[in-house]
């Protein structure tokens, strides 16, 4: 039986680490501030 695998890719330009440090990286796709969300449906539980 073949089963599908749910794969999600996150594009982050800023995040915080567990020790509270904030990291920033350049937005090479220029998506920051655009509200861009693509292909983010809620997972279906079967």
C-alpha positions as CSV (number, residue, x, y, z in Angstrom):
1,X,0.0,0.0,0.0
2,X,1.4,3.4,-1.0
3,X,0.8,6.3,1.4
4,X,1.2,10.0,0.8
5,X,3.7,12.0,2.7
6,X,2.8,15.5,3.8
7,X,5.8,17.8,3.1
8,X,5.9,21.4,4.2
9,X,8.6,23.9,3.3
10,X,9.0,27.0,5.4
11,X,10.6,30.2,4.1
12,X,11.7,32.2,7.1
13,X,13.6,35.5,7.1
14,X,13.4,36.0,10.9
15,X,13.1,33.7,13.9
16,X,13.9,33.5,17.6
17,X,16.0,30.8,19.2
18,X,15.3,29.0,22.4
19,X,17.7,31.3,24.3
20,X,15.8,34.4,23.1
21,X,18.1,35.6,20.3
22,X,16.5,36.9,17.1
23,X,18.0,36.0,13.8
24,X,17.5,37.8,10.5
25,X,18.4,36.7,7.0
26,X,18.0,38.5,3.6
27,X,14.6,38.1,1.9
28,X,15.9,36.8,-1.4
29,X,12.4,36.4,-2.8
30,X,11.1,39.8,-1.6
31,X,8.1,38.3,0.1
32,X,8.4,39.9,3.5
33,X,5.5,42.2,4.3
34,X,3.4,41.0,1.3
35,X,1.2,38.6,3.3
36,X,2.3,35.9,0.9
37,X,1.2,32.4,1.8
38,X,1.1,29.7,-0.8
39,X,-0.1,26.2,-0.5
40,X,-0.7,26.2,3.2
41,X,-3.9,24.2,3.7
42,X,-4.6,22.6,7.0
43,X,-3.4,19.0,7.1
44,X,-6.0,16.3,6.6
45,X,-6.1,13.6,9.3
46,X,-7.3,10.3,8.1
